[in-house]
Amino acid sequence: QVQLVESGGRLVQAGGSLRLSCAASGRTFSSFVMAWFRQAPGKEREFVASINWSGGRTYYADSVKDRFTISRDNAKITVYLQMNRLKPEDTAVYYCAADTLGGSRQTVYTYWGQGTQVTVSS
């Protein structure tokens, strides 16, 4: 079993930056692909970014590419999402997810956190 706890979400102005954290516990963290998804009000949950076990491979949704950076610290069993140049359309609940497989489909991921709210004001 893996437990994931997100933190760092808050209200921020457009153009600002925010760093989300996802602390993991339980099974071997370093073997998992870690990902961030988000869900805006009235919309389906969508893929944001993922990172492989070593941190050497990262993938991003087109909407966040060049603005967001995913990283991980296996020693601290934590994955991060650095979000820069935030836009109002980035407003959503952000979820951390983990699985031994990876990809952009949420159905792949077995373990999920409870989410953290990010609100970007215009």
N, C-alpha and C positions, 0 to 999 in steps of 0.2 A: 504494500500500500504506500502511496505517496500523498503527502499533504502539501498544498501550495497556498501561500498567503501573499496576496498583492498589497502593496502600499505605495503611497506617493501621489495619489490622485487628489486634485483640488481645483479650485477656480483660478484661472489664469487669463490674462489678456491676450488677444490675438497678437502674434509676432513673438510671444514669449516662449520660454523653454520649461520643460518639466522632465524629471527622471522618475520612472516607475521602477519598483523593485518587486521581485517575486522570490520569496524565501521558500525553499523546499525542505522537506524532511521525509524520512522513511527509507525507501529502497535506494539503491545506488543512483545518485543524481547524475553522475558523470556519464552514465550510459544512455541517458535520455536525450532525445531531440526536444528542445524547448521552444515554445511559440507564444506569441501574443495575438489575441483576437480582440475585436471590439464590437459592441452593439450599441447603435444609436437608437433613440426613441422611435418606435414605429418601423424599425428596419431589422433585417436579419443580421445575425452575427457574422462578421467578416474577418478574414485573415488579414493580419498586419505584418508580421515578421516571424521568422524562425531561425534557429541556430543549431548546428549539429553539436555532437558531444564535445568536440575539441575546440569549438569556436571558430574553426577555419572556414566554415561555409555558412553563409547567411543568405536569406531570401527576404524580399520585401514586396508588399503590394505596390503597384504603380503609384497609388495615391499618396504614399508616404516616402517613396524612394527619394534619397538625397536630403530628407528632412529628419528621418528617424534612424536611430542606430540601435541594434540589438547586440548585447554582449552577455557574457556569463563569467562567473568566477566559481570554478568547481571547488576550490578550497573553502569558499564561503557558502557553497551550495545555494547560490543566488543568481538569478538572471535579471538583466536590466533592460529597460527601453528608454533611451534618451530621445526626447522629442523636442525638436527645434522648429522655429518659425511656425508655431501652431496657428491653426485656422479654426474658425467657428465650426466648420464641418468635421473637425476632429473630436468634437464633443461626443462622448460615448462612455459606456462602462467598458473598461479594459480588463480582459481576462488573460491569465497565464494558463498555459496548458503543457502537458508533458506526455511523451510516449516514446517507445523504442523506435517506432517508425516516425516518419516526418511528412512534410507536405503542407499544402494550404487548405486541405479539407478538414473541417472540424470533426468529422466523424472518425478520423484516424486517431484522434487523441483520447486517451483513456482517463487521464487525470486533469482536473480543472480546479482553479481557485474560485473564490467567491466574487471576485471582481473589485475594481476600484474606479470611482467616478472621476472622470476628467471633464471639466466644463471650460470651454474657451469662449470668452466674451468678446464681442466685436467693438 
